[in-house]
Amino acid sequence: MTETIPDTGLARERRGWYFYDWATSVFSTSVVTVFLAPYLTEIAEAAADDRGNVYPLGIAVPPGSFFTYVLSFSTLVQVVILPIMGAIADRTQRKRQMLGIFAYIGAFATMGLFFVADERYMLGAGLFVLANVAYGSSIVIYYSFLPEIAAPDERDDVSSRGWAFGYLGSGLLLALNLALFLNADALGVSDGTAVRLCLLSAGGWWAIFAVVTLTRLRPHQSRQGRERGTQVLSAGFRQLAHTFRDMRKYPLTLLFLGAFLLYNDGIQTAAAVAGQYGERELGLERSVLISAILLVQFVAFAGAVLMGRIARVYGAKRTVLGSLVVWVGVLVMAYFLSEGQAVQFYLLGVVLGLVLGGSQALSRSLFSQLIPKGKEAEYFSFYEMSDRGTSWLGPFLFGLTFQLTDSYRYAIISLVILFVLGALVLTFVPVRRAITEAGNTAPAVV
């Protein structure tokens, strides 16, 4: 791992790195979480036949399921593509160039969603798959810069600042998007046009602010191969095969990935079903749910910074474990929320926001300590796969519990299992030994 970091230009490079969180978080919030799912469902409904189905690739699909299938397909493609892109990035060390390619493929595909109207549901599906795969590929390469721009003792703080910056950016654009959407009639535009403008703005935001990152990041390592053209792809496959064999030498790194797989799936699921829980179980208005999403974004900014500072004193592992205890408390609080009580829901959002960004940011920095030098992008591709490739576990548990109990309260409390199991596995990861076994220098506090 890069231990000696030059002082000249380092602060500027780190600020550029933060800006990619700022640039891309809007894709997760404005596009995936808030606007695209209901809009693409409406487009599919408009295209449905007399039986109420659309027929992507000749397969009958109800419009209500269309976006979830598209999202699942894009996730499957990521699981296949991300390790290959990570291997190529490490092999060639052309990380900045690859980051730029994927950033602008994703940004322009997102902006292209503006043209999804009438019955063009397949255009929307294709553009989203392209944008989501490009997003995931760029994130893997973006993460791989963290060990290169921050020494071991600085990494928790740098990762937390980046994550906080991302929540601030996504919150600002989401606030502007919601102002446009909620005032569409007064501005003389339809709801559909307002949504398309929001999607266009998310892609434009991504494209504009990615420039800051791409102009400030620098190469830090020498390329590992001299392949050119199509040889790069075959070399990437060979590199990936070597990494699969090599990972067996680092069982503690794999143990951490197992812990992350469990508790991060709990985090993602809890955040994803919060709106459904508030609407279906608590009977809250849509305006309350939207404003709660905004509140979480800005609280998560402060929470990520706060947890980064706590990690300076207690170390990343202890801080993440503490956050998982809070997550269990959040789920218990959700179980006991009273129906129709918006204030209670807002308070729950504040607590959730405090641990949401920090637990993810510190997991990112902690994993960066466990990667052998020169394998950053490859290992972070497996880190992302642990997130995306198993993201069905939490929703499946939530859905199965609801099916068996007919209660969203039991469904939400069932997610405690993921946090408890994840915390138990993480407890048994000897972080300092795992860092040294990966060939890295451990920070003073882990």
C-alpha positions in Angstrom: 0.0 0.0 0.0 1.2 3.5 -0.7 2.6 4.6 2.6 4.5 7.7 1.6 2.3 10.4 0.2 3.8 13.5 -1.3 2.6 16.7 0.3 2.6 18.8 -2.9 -0.9 18.8 -4.4 -2.2 16.2 -1.9 -4.9 18.4 -0.4 -6.0 19.4 -3.9 -6.1 15.8 -5.0 -8.2 14.8 -2.0 -10.7 17.6 -2.6 -11.0 16.3 -6.2 -11.6 12.8 -4.8 -14.4 14.1 -2.5 -16.1 15.7 -5.5 -16.9 12.3 -7.1 -19.0 11.4 -4.1 -20.7 14.8 -4.6 -21.1 14.1 -8.3 -22.5 10.5 -8.1 -24.6 10.4 -5.0 -27.4 12.2 -6.9 -27.7 9.1 -9.1 -28.6 6.9 -6.1 -31.0 9.4 -4.5 -32.7 11.5 -7.2 -32.7 8.8 -9.9 -32.8 5.4 -8.2 -34.5 6.1 -4.9 -37.0 8.9 -5.7 -38.0 9.5 -9.3 -37.2 6.8 -11.9 -39.1 3.8 -10.4 -42.5 5.4 -10.3 -42.0 7.2 -13.5 -40.8 4.2 -15.5 -43.7 2.2 -14.0 -46.1 4.8 -15.4 -44.5 4.7 -18.8 -44.8 0.9 -18.8 -48.5 1.1 -17.7 -49.1 3.4 -20.7 -47.6 0.8 -23.0 -49.5 -2.2 -21.5 -51.9 -4.3 -23.6 -55.4 -5.3 -22.7 -54.1 -7.9 -20.3 -52.2 -5.3 -18.4 -48.7 -6.5 -19.4 -45.7 -5.2 -21.3 -43.4 -7.5 -23.3 -39.7 -6.8 -22.9 -37.8 -9.4 -25.0 -41.2 -11.1 -25.6 -41.7 -11.9 -21.9 -45.0 -10.9 -20.3 -44.3 -8.6 -17.4 -46.8 -6.5 -15.3 -45.8 -2.9 -15.3 -45.6 -2.8 -11.5 -42.7 -5.3 -11.6 -40.9 -3.9 -14.6 -38.5 -1.5 -12.8 -37.5 -4.1 -10.2 -36.7 -6.6 -12.9 -34.6 -4.0 -14.7 -32.8 -3.1 -11.5 -32.1 -6.8 -10.8 -30.8 -7.3 -14.4 -28.5 -4.3 -14.1 -27.2 -5.7 -10.8 -26.5 -9.0 -12.4 -24.5 -7.4 -15.2 -22.5 -5.4 -12.6 -21.6 -8.6 -10.8 -20.1 -9.9 -14.0 -18.5 -6.7 -15.2 -17.1 -5.1 -12.0 -14.3 -7.6 -11.3 -13.1 -7.5 -14.9 -13.0 -3.7 -14.9 -11.1 -3.8 -11.6 -8.5 -6.2 -12.9 -8.0 -4.1 -16.0 -7.6 -0.9 -13.9 -5.0 -2.5 -11.7 -3.2 -4.1 -14.7 -3.0 -1.0 -16.7 -3.0 1.6 -13.9 -5.0 3.9 -16.3 -7.5 4.5 -13.5 -8.2 8.1 -14.2 -8.9 7.5 -17.9 -11.2 4.6 -17.0 -12.9 6.6 -14.4 -13.6 9.3 -16.9 -15.0 6.9 -19.5 -17.4 5.3 -17.1 -18.4 8.6 -15.5 -19.4 10.1 -18.8 -21.1 6.9 -20.1 -23.2 7.0 -16.9 -23.8 10.7 -16.9 -24.9 10.9 -20.6 -27.1 7.7 -20.2 -28.8 9.4 -17.2 -29.3 12.6 -19.1 -30.8 10.5 -21.9 -33.6 9.5 -19.6 -35.1 12.9 -20.4 -36.2 11.4 -23.7 -38.2 8.5 -22.1 -41.8 9.5 -22.6 -45.0 8.2 -24.1 -44.6 4.4 -24.3 -40.8 4.2 -24.6 -40.3 2.0 -21.5 -37.6 -0.1 -23.2 -35.6 3.0 -23.9 -35.8 3.8 -20.2 -34.7 0.3 -19.3 -31.8 0.3 -21.6 -30.5 3.7 -20.5 -30.8 2.8 -16.9 -29.0 -0.5 -17.2 -26.2 1.3 -19.1 -26.1 4.1 -16.5 -26.1 1.8 -13.5 -23.4 -0.5 -14.8 -21.2 2.5 -15.6 -21.9 3.9 -12.2 -20.8 0.7 -10.5 -17.7 0.5 -12.6 -16.7 4.0 -11.9 -17.3 3.6 -8.2 -14.9 0.6 -8.0 -12.1 2.6 -9.6 -13.0 5.7 -7.5 -12.7 3.7 -4.3 -9.3 2.3 -5.4 -7.8 5.7 -5.2 -8.4 5.9 -1.4 -5.3 3.9 -0.3 -3.2 6.0 -2.7 -4.3 9.5 -1.4 -4.4 8.8 2.3 -2.0 7.1 4.7 -3.3 4.4 7.1 -3.9 6.9 10.0 -5.8 9.3 7.7 -8.0 6.9 5.8 -11.0 6.9 8.1 -11.2 10.7 8.1 -10.7 11.0 4.3 -13.3 8.3 3.6 -15.8 9.9 6.0 -15.4 13.4 4.5 -16.0 12.0 1.0 -19.1 10.2 2.1 -20.4 13.3 3.9 -19.7 15.5 0.9 -21.8 13.0 -1.2 -24.8 13.3 1.1 -24.6 17.1 1.0 -24.5 17.1 -2.8 -27.3 14.7 -3.2 -29.4 16.5 -0.6 -29.0 19.9 -2.3 -29.9 18.6 -5.8 -32.8 16.5 -4.4 -34.2 19.6 -2.6 -34.1 21.5 -6.0 -35.6 18.6 -7.8 -38.5 18.3 -5.3 -39.1 22.0 -5.4 -39.5 21.7 -9.2 -41.7 18.6 -9.0 -44.0 19.9 -6.2 -44.4 23.2 -8.1 -44.8 21.8 -11.6 -48.3 23.2 -12.1 -47.3 26.7 -11.0 -44.4 26.5 -13.5 -46.6 25.4 -16.3 -45.1 21.9 -16.8 -46.6 18.5 -16.4 -45.6 16.1 -13.7 -44.0 13.8 -16.3 -41.9 16.7 -17.8 -40.9 17.7 -14.3 -39.6 14.2 -13.6 -37.7 14.2 -16.9 -36.1 17.5 -16.0 -35.1 16.1 -12.6 -33.5 13.0 -14.3 -31.7 15.3 -16.8 -30.4 17.5 -13.9 -28.9 14.4 -12.1 -27.0 13.4 -15.2 -25.8 16.9 -15.8 -24.7 17.3 -12.1 -22.7 14.0 -12.5 -21.1 15.2 -15.7 -20.2 18.7 -14.5 -18.7 17.8 -11.1 -16.8 14.7 -12.4 -14.6 17.2 -14.2 -13.2 18.3 -10.8 -12.2 14.8 -9.9 -10.7 13.9 -13.2 -8.5 17.0 -13.4 -7.1 16.5 -9.9 -6.5 12.8 -9.4 -3.0 11.6 -10.4 -1.4 8.2 -11.2 0.4 6.7 -8.2 1.6 3.3 -9.3 3.4 1.9 -12.4 1.4 -0.3 -14.8 1.7 -4.0 -14.3 1.6 -5.0 -18.0 2.4 -3.6 -21.4 -0.6 -4.9 -23.3 -2.4 -2.7 -25.9 -5.8 -2.8 -27.5 -7.7 -6.0 -27.2 -4.8 -7.6 -25.4 -5.8 -5.5 -22.3 -9.1 -7.4 -22.0 -7.5 -10.9 -22.1 -4.8 -9.7 -19.7 -7.6 -8.4 -17.4 -9.2 -11.9 -17.3 -5.8 -13.5 -16.5 -5.3 -10.9 -13.8 -8.7 -11.6 -12.3 -8.1 -15.4 -12.3 -4.8 -14.8 -10.5 -6.6 -12.6 -7.9 -9.2 -15.3 -7.3 -6.3 -17.7 -6.4 -4.5 -15.0 -4.5 -7.4 -14.1 -2.3 -7.1 -17.5 -0.5 -3.9 -16.1 1.1 -5.9 -13.5 2.9 -8.7 -15.3 4.8 -9.1 -12.4 7.3 -9.9 -10.0 4.4 -12.5 -12.5 3.2 -13.9 -12.8 6.7 -14.3 -9.0 6.8 -16.1 -9.2 3.4 -18.5 -11.8 4.9 -19.3 -9.4 7.8 -19.8 -6.5 5.5 -22.1 -8.6 3.3 -24.4 -9.2 6.2 -24.6 -5.9 7.9 -24.5 -3.8 4.8 -27.4 -5.8 3.3 -29.3 -4.8 6.5 -28.3 -1.2 6.0 -29.4 -1.1 2.4 -32.7 -2.9 3.0 -33.6 -0.8 6.0 -33.0 2.4 4.0 -34.9 1.0 1.0 -38.0 -0.1 2.8 -38.3 2.9 5.2 -40.7 4.7 2.8 -42.8 1.6 2.3 -43.0 1.0 6.1 -44.0 4.6 6.7 -46.7 4.6 4.0 -48.1 1.1 4.5 -47.7 0.5 8.2 -47.7 4.0 9.7 -50.1 5.6 7.2 -48.0 8.6 6.6 -48.5 11.1 3.7 -46.2 11.0 0.7 -45.1 14.6 1.6 -43.9 13.4 5.0 -41.9 10.5 3.4 -40.3 12.8 0.8 -39.3 15.4 3.4 -37.9 12.6 5.6 -35.7 11.5 2.8 -34.3 15.0 2.5 -33.8 15.2 6.3 -31.8 12.0 6.3 -29.5 13.3 3.5 -28.5 16.3 5.5 -28.2 14.5 8.9 -26.1 11.8 7.2 -23.7 14.5 6.2 -23.1 15.5 9.8 -23.2 11.8 10.9 -20.4 10.8 8.5 -18.2 13.6 9.8 -19.0 12.8 13.4 -18.3 9.1 13.0 -15.0 9.9 11.3 -13.9 11.9 14.3 -15.0 9.1 16.7 -12.9 6.6 14.7 -9.8 8.8 15.3 -10.1 7.9 19.0 -11.7 4.5 19.0 -10.7 3.1 15.6 -12.9 2.1 12.7 -13.8 -1.4 13.8 -15.1 -0.3 17.2 -17.0 2.6 15.7 -18.6 0.5 13.0 -19.6 -2.1 15.7 -21.1 0.8 17.8 -23.0 2.0 14.7 -24.5 -1.5 14.3 -25.8 -1.4 17.8 -27.5 1.9 16.9 -28.9 0.3 13.8 -30.5 -2.4 15.9 -31.9 0.4 18.1 -33.3 2.1 15.0 -35.2 -1.1 14.0 -36.6 -1.5 17.5 -37.7 2.1 17.5 -39.4 1.6 14.1 -41.3 -1.4 15.4 -42.8 0.7 18.2 -43.6 3.8 16.2 -47.3 4.9 16.5 -49.4 5.0 13.4 -49.8 8.5 11.9 -47.1 10.1 14.1 -45.0 12.1 11.6 -42.8 13.6 14.4 -41.7 10.2 15.6 -40.9 9.2 12.0 -38.7 12.3 11.6 -36.9 11.6 14.9 -36.2 8.1 13.6 -34.9 9.6 10.4 -32.5 11.7 12.4 -31.1 8.7 14.3 -30.9 6.7 11.1 -29.0 9.5 9.3 -26.4 9.8 12.1 -25.2 6.2 11.4 -26.1 5.7 7.8 -23.2 7.5 6.1 -20.6 6.9 8.8 -21.1 3.1 8.9 -20.6 2.9 5.2 -17.7 5.3 5.0 -15.7 3.6 7.8 -16.4 0.2 6.2 -14.8 1.5 3.0 -11.8 2.8 4.8 -11.4 -0.3 6.9 -11.5 -2.5 3.9 -8.9 -0.4 2.1 -6.4 -1.3 4.9 -6.9 -5.0 4.1 -6.0 -4.9 0.4 -2.5 -6.0 -0.9 -0.7 -3.2 -2.8 -1.5 -3.1 -6.5 -4.8 -4.9 -6.1 -6.9 -2.0 -5.0 -9.5 -1.9 -7.9 -9.8 -5.7 -8.0 -10.5 -6.0 -4.3 -12.9 -3.1 -4.3 -14.8 -4.8 -7.2 -15.4 -7.7 -4.8 -16.3 -5.3 -2.1 -19.0 -3.8 -4.4 -20.1 -7.3 -5.4 -20.6 -8.1 -1.7 -23.0 -5.1 -1.7 -24.8 -5.6 -5.1 -24.5 -9.3 -5.7 -26.2 -10.2 -2.4 -28.6 -7.3 -2.1 -31.5 -9.7 -2.4 -30.9 -11.2 1.1 -32.4 -8.4 3.1 -35.4 -7.8 0.9 -36.1 -11.5 0.8 -36.1 -11.7 4.6 -38.3 -8.6 4.8 -40.7 -10.0 2.2 -40.8 -13.5 3.6 -41.5 -12.3 7.1 -44.3 -10.1 5.9 -45.8 -13.0 3.9 -45.7 -15.2 7.0 -47.0 -12.6 9.5 -48.9 -10.1 7.4 -47.2 -7.4 9.5 -44.7 -4.8 8.3 -43.7 -4.4 12.0 -42.5 -8.0 12.2 -40.9 -7.6 8.8 -38.8 -4.5 9.8 -37.7 -6.1 13.1 -36.6 -9.3 11.2 -33.7 -7.3 9.8 -32.1 -7.2 13.2 -30.8 -10.7 12.3 -28.5 -9.3 9.6 -27.0 -6.6 11.9 -26.4 -9.1 14.7 -24.8 -11.7 12.5 -22.7 -9.1 10.7 -21.5 -7.6 14.1 -20.7 -11.1 15.4 -18.5 -11.9 12.4 -16.9 -8.5 12.5 -16.1 -9.0 16.2 -14.0 -12.0 15.3 -11.9 -10.2 12.6 -8.5 -9.3 14.2 -8.1 -6.1 12.2 -4.5 -5.3 13.0 -3.3 -8.8 12.1 -5.4 -8.8 8.9 -3.7 -5.5 7.9 -0.2 -6.8 8.4 -1.0 -10.1 6.7 -2.1 -8.1 3.6 1.4 -6.5 3.7 0.3 -3.1 5.0 1.2 -0.9 8.0 -1.6 -0.7 10.5 -2.7 2.7 11.8 -2.1 3.6 15.4 -5.8 3.0 16.3 -7.8 0.3 14.5 
